Amino acid sequence: MAGEWNETTLSDVSRDVSYGYTESATSEMVGPKFLRITDIQGGVVNWESVPYCPISEDNHDKYKLANGDIVVARTGNSTGENYLFRGGADAVFASYLIRFRLDTTRVDPRFIWYNLRVPRWWEFINSSKTGSAQAGANAKVLGRFPLRLPPLPEQQAIACILGALDDKIALNRRMNRTLEEMARAIFRSWFVDFDPVRAKAALRRQHPNWTNDQISRAACPNLNPEIAALFPDSFEDSELGEIPRGWRVGKVGEICEFAYGKALKADQRKAGSVPVMGSNGQVGVHDQALVKGPGIIVGRKGNPGIVKWVNTDFFPIDTTFYVVPSGKEYPLTYLCYALEHLSLARFGADSAVPGLNRQIAYGTQLVIPDSKVLESFGCLATSIRDRQHATETESRTLAALRDALLPKLISGELRVQDAERIVGRCL
């Protein structure tokens, strides 16, 4: 089967190879999206976070990405990182990226891109980097990457199999973002904007003789009636302004503790599946957990105040705190969104290595809801987190399958029909 495959190179199957546009990015919606090296993580781009850039009409046409374009990072530690543009956004690419616009009469762009996601590609990159201070590779060097091409229909079939797995992973990623937005919206509605209380208070003024059940059902039609009944129907004054009657103003230090992580150098970690968490997220794995998950870490050094949720048992290192609730009435899910909302990064100490001042964070005031409302939010948010965790677990399984099939398919070692049967059982 693989004997019919032709030897070629990345530049040979490209109609155009171009360097990107030099401009400063802006968060203002001025011009097209401006794709940079930092926006590409593991071959994936979150387009919602990609900034914009001003650009002339001529340059817009010159640097605009088209469906099927592949961009490759050409400098620094990210050299070789790449992304297949599949349309859906008006975007141009930045100067530290190189665009390979492929000859689609000869190759399937997805098949070529999958060739840039295998160990052989990274071995090529590591052996091709030049320069000392900021090593990288230019377009000519990257274009020498050797490819083996089956006939176009077979390329398309291979890309279709791998793409089905990636599409499912992408769908799971979008689903989890939607679930996260849903949980944040509920938190804000209940505990920041006090929407249920405002709606009930407005109806109470109009219908003073209605029962609480009548008020709850009419004011909060989208809430479970039992949950809606837990919210008061009036406000009272506090040092933080008007708050729901019966709720109180407290301090972060009353509802949780920021416990110190433990030093664990890279050479002390043993092979295992327990994530090692630092202030920037997962930094490795270990065979033992310090904290039984799920849990919350709060950045202490380097990235102070950042709040991250961890679904599993984990080992927080000494650049982080981990959160310990002060009692069962404070669900971890509530604490996570509450700490996130408080923007703890503003309490970082001004030093060479910024750090979070724990005592100042403890003294930060916040509105503490009724315990039954907290319990209801905890149950609701936990069910959302459980769905996210199940989706993430499925995605990891699918990604492992894709990574196992990928080198075998693009080398011709595994037949398309066999791969189709394997993938079909998993989707």
MIKE-325855 format. One record per residue (C-alpha): residue number from 1; chain; x, y, z. Coordinates in steps of 0.001 Angstrom, whole numbers, plus 524288, in hexadecimal, padded with zeros to 5 digits. Example, Ala and Ser with C-alpha at 12.3 -4.5 7.8 and 13.67 -1.06 7.14 Angstrom:
2
REC  seq  mol      u      v      w
REC    1    A  8300C  7EE6C  81E78
REC    2    A  83566  7FBDC  81BE4
# end
This chain:
427
REC  seq  mol      u      v      w
REC    1    A  80000  80000  80000
REC    2    A  80A5F  809EC  80433
REC    3    A  8124E  80665  7F839
REC    4    A  80968  80F2F  7F00D
REC    5    A  80CF7  81AED  7F840
REC    6    A  81586  825B1  7F291
REC    7    A  820E8  82C9B  7F91D
REC    8    A  81FEE  83B79  7F96B
REC    9    A  821D3  84736  80270
REC   10    A  8193C  85147  80912
REC   11    A  81DB8  85C35  80000
REC   12    A  81B98  853C5  7F404
REC   13    A  80D1F  85209  7F726
REC   14    A  80B3A  8608C  7FA50
REC   15    A  80663  86AA7  7F097
REC   16    A  80B3A  875CF  7F913
REC   17    A  813FB  87742  80512
REC   18    A  8135E  8846C  80BFF
REC   19    A  817E2  88B44  81853
REC   20    A  80DA3  8920F  820AB
REC   21    A  8098C  8A017  82315
REC   22    A  810B2  8A92E  82C7C
REC   23    A  80771  8B131  834E6
REC   24    A  8037B  8B326  8430C
REC   25    A  7F7C4  8AB75  847C8
REC   26    A  7EC42  8B241  84E2E
REC   27    A  7E08D  8ADB1  855FA
REC   28    A  7D82E  8B7C3  84EED
REC   29    A  7D00F  8B260  843BD
REC   30    A  7D83D  8B954  83978
REC   31    A  7DB07  8B181  82D31
REC   32    A  7DBCF  8A29F  82C43
REC   33    A  7DFF1  898D2  8368D
REC   34    A  7EEC0  89899  8381A
REC   35    A  7F3DB  88ABC  839E2
REC   36    A  800CC  88A1A  84142
REC   37    A  809CE  87F45  8460E
REC   38    A  8046E  8808B  853E5
REC   39    A  7F696  87DFD  84F1F
REC   40    A  7FA1B  87038  84A91
REC   41    A  7FA60  8660D  85556
REC   42    A  7FC05  857E0  8517A
REC   43    A  7F6D7  85A4D  843CC
REC   44    A  7EA99  860DB  84936
REC   45    A  7E653  86F28  8490A
REC   46    A  7DC07  87536  851CB
REC   47    A  7D74F  87F97  84860
REC   48    A  7CFB4  886B6  852EB
REC   49    A  7DC89  88AE7  85938
REC   50    A  7E3BE  88E79  84CA0
REC   51    A  7E5A7  89D5B  84B8E
REC   52    A  7E3DD  8A64A  83FDD
REC   53    A  7ECD2  8AF0E  837F1
REC   54    A  7EB76  8BAF0  82F23
REC   55    A  7EF2E  8B7F3  82105
REC   56    A  7EE15  8BDEC  8138C
REC   57    A  7E590  8B7BF  80919
REC   58    A  7F162  8B378  80127
REC   59    A  7F803  8AD1D  80CD3
REC   60    A  7EB3E  8A6FE  8110A
REC   61    A  7EA71  8A008  803F9
REC   62    A  7F8CB  89C3E  804B9
REC   63    A  7F8B9  89687  81264
REC   64    A  7EAC4  89181  81386
REC   65    A  7E9AE  8833C  81738
REC   66    A  7E1D1  87A47  80E60
REC   67    A  7DB9E  86D3D  8117E
REC   68    A  7E648  862CE  810EE
REC   69    A  7F1CF  86BD1  813DA
REC   70    A  7FBDA  8668B  81D7A
REC   71    A  80383  8701E  825E2
REC   72    A  8101B  86C00  82CB6
REC   73    A  81763  8731B  83798
REC   74    A  82531  8766F  8337B
REC   75    A  82C08  87B2F  83FCE
REC   76    A  82E9F  8785B  84E22
REC   77    A  829EE  86CD7  8561A
REC   78    A  81D92  86C5F  84DE2
REC   79    A  824EE  869C0  84138
REC   80    A  81D61  85F96  8398D
REC   81    A  81067  86195  8408D
REC   82    A  80608  8621A  835FF
REC   83    A  7F7BC  863E6  8330B
REC   84    A  7EEA0  86044  827E8
REC   85    A  7E54E  86B6D  824F2
REC   86    A  7D7C9  86664  821C1
REC   87    A  7D0E9  8733E  81F1D
REC   88    A  7C65A  87942  8276D
REC   89    A  7CDBB  885BE  82AC1
REC   90    A  7D32A  89188  823A1
REC   91    A  7E158  8901F  827BB
REC   92    A  7EF1B  893D6  823F0
REC   93    A  7FB97  88DB5  8294A
REC   94    A  806B9  89440  830A7
REC   95    A  814EE  895A0  82CD4
REC   96    A  81A81  88A4F  834C3
REC   97    A  811CD  880CD  82D7A
REC   98    A  81409  87B24  81FEC
REC   99    A  8085B  877D0  81778
REC  100    A  80886  86C04  80E9A
REC  101    A  7FD88  86CF0  804A5
REC  102    A  7FC51  85F5B  7FEF9
REC  103    A  7F97A  85A66  7F148
REC  104    A  7EC4B  85406  7F3BD
REC  105    A  7EC82  84D42  7E678
REC  106    A  7F74E  844AB  7EBF7
REC  107    A  7F566  8443B  7FAB0
REC  108    A  7EAFF  844A0  80525
REC  109    A  7EED8  84F93  80EA8
REC  110    A  7EA2B  8479D  81A56
REC  111    A  7F2E7  83C39  8166F
REC  112    A  7FEAF  8453F  81544
REC  113    A  7FB8F  84B9F  82252
REC  114    A  7FAE2  83E76  82910
REC  115    A  808A5  83BF9  823F9
REC  116    A  80CA9  847F8  82BEC
REC  117    A  8071C  8424A  83891
REC  118    A  80F67  835EB  839A0
REC  119    A  81C7B  83387  84081
REC  120    A  8237E  8333A  83360
REC  121    A  81FEA  84189  8315D
REC  122    A  82514  845A8  83EB9
REC  123    A  83196  83DFE  83C86
REC  124    A  83324  84554  82FB7
REC  125    A  830C3  85259  83689
REC  126    A  83A81  84FAC  8417E
REC  127    A  844F2  84BDE  837C6
REC  128    A  84237  857B1  82F1E
REC  129    A  8423E  862D8  838ED
REC  130    A  84CFF  86CD7  8375C
REC  131    A  8514D  87873  83F7D
REC  132    A  8551B  87968  84DBD
REC  133    A  84D72  88400  854CE
REC  134    A  84087  88172  84DDE
REC  135    A  841BF  874F9  8460C
REC  136    A  83869  87307  83AC0
REC  137    A  836AD  86E71  82CD6
REC  138    A  833B9  87603  82072
REC  139    A  82A34  872CF  81586
REC  140    A  8348A  86C56  80D2B
REC  141    A  8387F  8632C  8182A
REC  142    A  82A85  85FCD  81BFC
REC  143    A  82719  85D73  80DC5
REC  144    A  83110  8525F  80D28
REC  145    A  828DC  849D7  81627
REC  146    A  82770  83CC7  80EEE
REC  147    A  819E1  83777  80C31
REC  148    A  814D3  82A9C  806EC
REC  149    A  80843  82C57  7FF36
REC  150    A  7FE57  821DC  7FC20
REC  151    A  7F48C  824A1  7F139
REC  152    A  7EB98  83026  7F454
REC  153    A  7DF7A  827C4  7F751
REC  154    A  7E743  82031  8015C
REC  155    A  7EC6A  82CCD  80756
REC  156    A  7DE6C  83160  808B0
REC  157    A  7DA2B  82488  80EDC
REC  158    A  7E538  82519  818E0
REC  159    A  7E23C  83348  81BED
REC  160    A  7D3D8  82FEF  81D76
REC  161    A  7D6AE  82560  82796
REC  162    A  7DFB4  82DE7  82FAF
REC  163    A  7D6EC  839A7  82DA8
REC  164    A  7CB33  83262  83341
REC  165    A  7D2AA  830BC  83FFE
REC  166    A  7D73C  83EDA  84017
REC  167    A  7C98E  843B5  83CEB
REC  168    A  7C414  83C55  84892
REC  169    A  7CEC7  841C7  85153
REC  170    A  7CBE5  84F87  84C52
REC  171    A  7BD56  84D85  84EB5
REC  172    A  7C046  8492F  85C9D
REC  173    A  7C8CD  8552D  85E80
REC  174    A  7BDD8  85E2E  859E9
REC  175    A  7B41B  85706  8627A
REC  176    A  7BCB0  858ED  86E66
REC  177    A  7BE6E  8675B  86B7B
REC  178    A  7AFA2  8689B  86AB0
REC  179    A  7AE0A  86170  8779A
REC  180    A  7B82F  86A3D  87DF2
REC  181    A  7B172  87675  878DF
REC  182    A  7A49A  8710E  87E13
REC  183    A  7AA37  86EDE  88BB6
REC  184    A  7B067  87C64  88C0A
REC  185    A  7A3A8  88291  88776
REC  186    A  79C18  87BC5  89254
REC  187    A  7A618  88016  89C7A
REC  188    A  7A57C  88E25  897E7
REC  189    A  796A9  88E1E  89735
REC  190    A  79503  88897  8A4E2
REC  191    A  7A05F  88E77  8AC79
REC  192    A  7A47E  89AEE  8A571
REC  193    A  7988F  8A097  89EAA
REC  194    A  78ED6  89A28  8A815
REC  195    A  78546  89817  89CE2
REC  196    A  77BF9  88EB7  8A3F0
REC  197    A  77B0E  897E0  8AFA1
REC  198    A  778C5  8A3DE  8A727
REC  199    A  76E1F  89CF2  89F86
REC  200    A  7676B  89853  8ABF9
REC  201    A  768BE  8A5A9  8B27C
REC  202    A  7626F  8AC58  8A6CB
REC  203    A  756E7  8A2F1  8A70E
REC  204    A  75594  8A406  8B5D1
REC  205    A  753D3  8B2B2  8B48E
REC  206    A  74938  8B07C  8AA59
REC  207    A  7429D  8A539  8B180
REC  208    A  744F5  8A68F  8C026
REC  209    A  73AD8  89C21  8C363
REC  210    A  7405B  8916C  8BABA
REC  211    A  74688  885AA  8C155
REC  212    A  75509  8830C  8C001
REC  213    A  751D1  87797  8B71F
REC  214    A  749CB  88045  8AE10
REC  215    A  75478  88AA5  8ADCF
REC  216    A  75F20  8807A  8AB3D
REC  217    A  75808  879DF  8A00A
REC  218    A  7545E  8869B  89951
REC  219    A  76169  88D99  89B62
REC  220    A  76A7A  88230  8984C
REC  221    A  763C4  879CC  88DF3
REC  222    A  770C2  87417  8895C
REC  223    A  774AC  86F65  896E0
REC  224    A  7706D  8632C  89DCC
REC  225    A  76571  86801  8A6EC
REC  226    A  76C43  86216  8B2C1
REC  227    A  778AE  8699A  8AF91
REC  228    A  7716E  8763C  8AC5E
REC  229    A  76AAF  875A1  8B9A2
REC  230    A  777EF  87629  8C075
REC  231    A  77AB2  88404  8BBDA
REC  232    A  7757F  88F61  8C40D
REC  233    A  76C55  8996F  8BE19
REC  234    A  7729D  8A5B3  8C3A3
REC  235    A  77FB0  8AC4E  8C614
REC  236    A  78696  8B246  8D1C2
REC  237    A  791BD  8BC06  8D2F7
REC  238    A  79FB6  8B7C4  8D587
REC  239    A  7AD7D  8BD37  8D481
REC  240    A  7ADAA  8B7CF  8C69D
REC  241    A  7A0BF  8BE32  8C305
REC  242    A  793B1  8B770  8C1BE
REC  243    A  7943F  8A8BF  8C38F
REC  244    A  78975  89E6E  8C447
REC  245    A  782C0  89E63  8D181
REC  246    A  78822  893D7  8DA66
REC  247    A  79503  892E3  8D32A
REC  248    A  7A122  898EC  8D931
REC  249    A  7ADFD  89F8A  8D622
REC  250    A  7B9C9  8977F  8D9E3
REC  251    A  7C807  895A2  8D647
REC  252    A  7CF06  88BAF  8CDE1
REC  253    A  7D672  886E9  8D9DA
REC  254    A  7C98C  882FA  8E02F
REC  255    A  7C56F  879A1  8D588
REC  256    A  7D231  8732B  8D16D
REC  257    A  7E0A3  87184  8D3E6
REC  258    A  7EB93  8731C  8CA03
REC  259    A  7F469  867B6  8CD89
REC  260    A  80264  8676C  8C8A8
REC  261    A  8068F  85E10  8BE17
REC  262    A  812B9  855CA  8C00B
REC  263    A  81FE5  85675  8B945
REC  264    A  8218A  84BB6  8AF3A
REC  265    A  82C98  84D90  8A59C
REC  266    A  82BCA  84769  8983E
REC  267    A  83657  83D5F  89B77
REC  268    A  82EB9  83924  8A79E
REC  269    A  8225A  835AD  8A03A
REC  270    A  81F7B  82771  89D92
REC  271    A  81848  821F4  891EB
REC  272    A  809B7  8222C  89466
REC  273    A  7FCD2  82834  89088
REC  274    A  7FAF6  8324B  89B5E
REC  275    A  7FBD5  8400F  89599
REC  276    A  805EE  84904  89BB5
REC  277    A  7FFFD  856A2  89C1D
REC  278    A  8074B  86388  89C11
REC  279    A  8025E  8716B  89B04
REC  280    A  801E0  87038  88C1D
REC  281    A  7FA85  86358  88C3E
REC  282    A  7FF84  8556E  88AFC
REC  283    A  80E56  85483  88AD8
REC  284    A  81011  845D6  88B18
REC  285    A  80B8D  83937  8917D
REC  286    A  80ED3  83194  89DD6
REC  287    A  80B02  8249F  8A3E1
REC  288    A  80577  82A7B  8B06F
REC  289    A  7FB4C  834E7  8B348
REC  290    A  7FC52  83F68  8BDAE
REC  291    A  7EDF4  84314  8BC5C
REC  292    A  7E258  83A54  8B9EB
REC  293    A  7DAA0  84082  8AED1
REC  294    A  7D325  846D9  8A975
REC  295    A  7D923  85356  8AE5C
REC  296    A  7DD51  86143  8ABC4
REC  297    A  7EAC5  8672B  8AA6A
REC  298    A  7EDB9  875A6  8ABC8
REC  299    A  7FA53  87AEC  8A60D
REC  300    A  803EF  87F36  8B090
REC  301    A  8106A  8825A  8A906
REC  302    A  812B7  885F9  89AD5
REC  303    A  80454  8867E  89744
REC  304    A  7FE51  88B6A  8A3F6
REC  305    A  7EFBE  88ABF  8A61F
REC  306    A  7EC97  88211  89A83
REC  307    A  7E1C4  87880  89E2B
REC  308    A  7E159  86AEE  89806
REC  309    A  7D871  85F51  89A1C
REC  310    A  7DE6A  851A5  89A9C
REC  311    A  7D537  8462B  89864
REC  312    A  7DDD5  83B75  89DF9
REC  313    A  7E706  838F0  8A958
REC  314    A  7F2C7  841DA  8A7A1
REC  315    A  7FFCC  84673  8AD00
REC  316    A  800C1  8555F  8AE69
REC  317    A  80ED3  85A10  8AEB9
REC  318    A  813D4  8656A  8B6C5
REC  319    A  810A1  86FDB  8ACA5
REC  320    A  80231  86DC4  8AFAF
REC  321    A  7F840  86D5D  8BA81
REC  322    A  7ED81  86347  8BAD5
REC  323    A  7E03D  866CD  8C04C
REC  324    A  7DA9D  86054  8CC6E
REC  325    A  7CC55  863CA  8CF7D
REC  326    A  7C9AB  8688B  8DD58
REC  327    A  7BDC9  85FBA  8DE1C
REC  328    A  7B4C0  856E5  8D680
REC  329    A  7AB87  86253  8D41A
REC  330    A  7B55E  86838  8CA85
REC  331    A  7B59D  85F92  8BE4A
REC  332    A  7C254  85F3B  8B6B8
REC  333    A  7BB19  8630C  8AA51
REC  334    A  7B5EA  86F63  8B0E4
REC  335    A  7C35E  872B9  8B652
REC  336    A  7C979  8712F  8A8DD
REC  337    A  7C062  87AEF  8A246
REC  338    A  7C06E  8842A  8ADEA
REC  339    A  7CF51  884DA  8AE47
REC  340    A  7CFD3  8865A  89F95
REC  341    A  7C604  89194  8A035
REC  342    A  7CDFE  898A8  8AAA7
REC  343    A  7D9AD  89A1D  8A14C
REC  344    A  7E3CD  89667  8AB7B
REC  345    A  7EF00  899F2  8A248
REC  346    A  7ED83  8A815  8A6C4
REC  347    A  7F34D  8A407  8B3D8
REC  348    A  80018  89F8F  8AE03
REC  349    A  80C48  8A4F6  8B477
REC  350    A  8149E  8ADD6  8ABE2
REC  351    A  82178  8A68B  8AB19
REC  352    A  82A92  89FDC  8A180
REC  353    A  8221D  893B4  8A2C0
REC  354    A  8144B  8988A  8A53D
REC  355    A  80D45  8918E  8B03B
REC  356    A  7FFB2  89174  8B625
REC  357    A  7FE6E  897A0  8C39D
REC  358    A  7F66F  88D5C  8CAB5
REC  359    A  7F293  895EB  8D62A
REC  360    A  7ED62  8A0C6  8CD78
REC  361    A  7E5D8  896AD  8C5B5
REC  362    A  7E036  89140  8D263
REC  363    A  7DB67  89EDB  8D60D
REC  364    A  7D402  8A100  8C955
REC  365    A  7C58A  8A2EA  8CBAB
REC  366    A  7BAE7  89BC6  8C452
REC  367    A  7AC6C  898E1  8C5A8
REC  368    A  7AA1A  88B9D  8CBF4
REC  369    A  79CFE  885AA  8C808
REC  370    A  793A4  87D69  8CFEB
REC  371    A  798DB  86FA1  8D1F0
REC  372    A  78D5F  86931  8CAF1
REC  373    A  78F90  871AE  8BEEB
REC  374    A  79DF2  86DF7  8BF5E
REC  375    A  79A65  85FA7  8C02F
REC  376    A  79176  860C6  8B458
REC  377    A  79BEB  867BD  8AC79
REC  378    A  7A5E8  85D8C  8B098
REC  379    A  79D51  8526C  8ABB3
REC  380    A  79A82  8595D  89EDE
REC  381    A  7A89C  85D61  89C4A
REC  382    A  7ADCC  85008  8A03F
REC  383    A  7A4F8  84969  89650
REC  384    A  7AA6E  852AC  88BF7
REC  385    A  7B863  84FB6  8903F
REC  386    A  7B5A0  84120  88FC4
REC  387    A  7B0CF  84260  881C1
REC  388    A  7BCF2  84A1C  87E2E
REC  389    A  7C5BF  83FF8  88474
REC  390    A  7BF07  834DA  87D24
REC  391    A  7C0A2  83C4B  8705E
REC  392    A  7CEF1  83F2A  87327
REC  393    A  7D153  830D1  87639
REC  394    A  7CB0D  82CD3  8695B
REC  395    A  7D342  836C9  8620D
REC  396    A  7DFD3  83198  86807
REC  397    A  7DC14  823DD  863D0
REC  398    A  7D91F  82878  85601
REC  399    A  7E5BE  83058  85566
REC  400    A  7ED9A  82474  859AE
REC  401    A  7E71D  81C64  84F03
REC  402    A  7E9C9  826F4  844DC
REC  403    A  7F804  827E8  84909
REC  404    A  7F982  81931  84819
REC  405    A  7F33E  8185A  83A9C
REC  406    A  7F97C  8249C  834F7
REC  407    A  80774  81FEC  8323B
REC  408    A  802B2  8129B  82DA3
REC  409    A  7F8F2  81870  82405
REC  410    A  801A3  822B9  81E08
REC  411    A  80CC2  8190A  81C71
REC  412    A  8041A  80EE3  815EC
REC  413    A  8066D  804F2  820BE
REC  414    A  7F7DC  80454  823EA
REC  415    A  7ED74  80260  8199B
REC  416    A  7E26D  80C38  818AB
REC  417    A  7D7FC  801AE  819DB
REC  418    A  7DDD6  7FC9E  8268E
REC  419    A  7DEA1  80A41  82C47
REC  420    A  7D084  80CFC  8288A
REC  421    A  7CC16  80123  83048
REC  422    A  7D3E4  8055C  83C3D
REC  423    A  7CEF0  8135A  83BF9
REC  424    A  7C10C  80F14  83919
REC  425    A  7C09A  80793  845EE
REC  426    A  7C4A3  813C7  84D8E
REC  427    A  7BBC6  81E19  847A7
# end
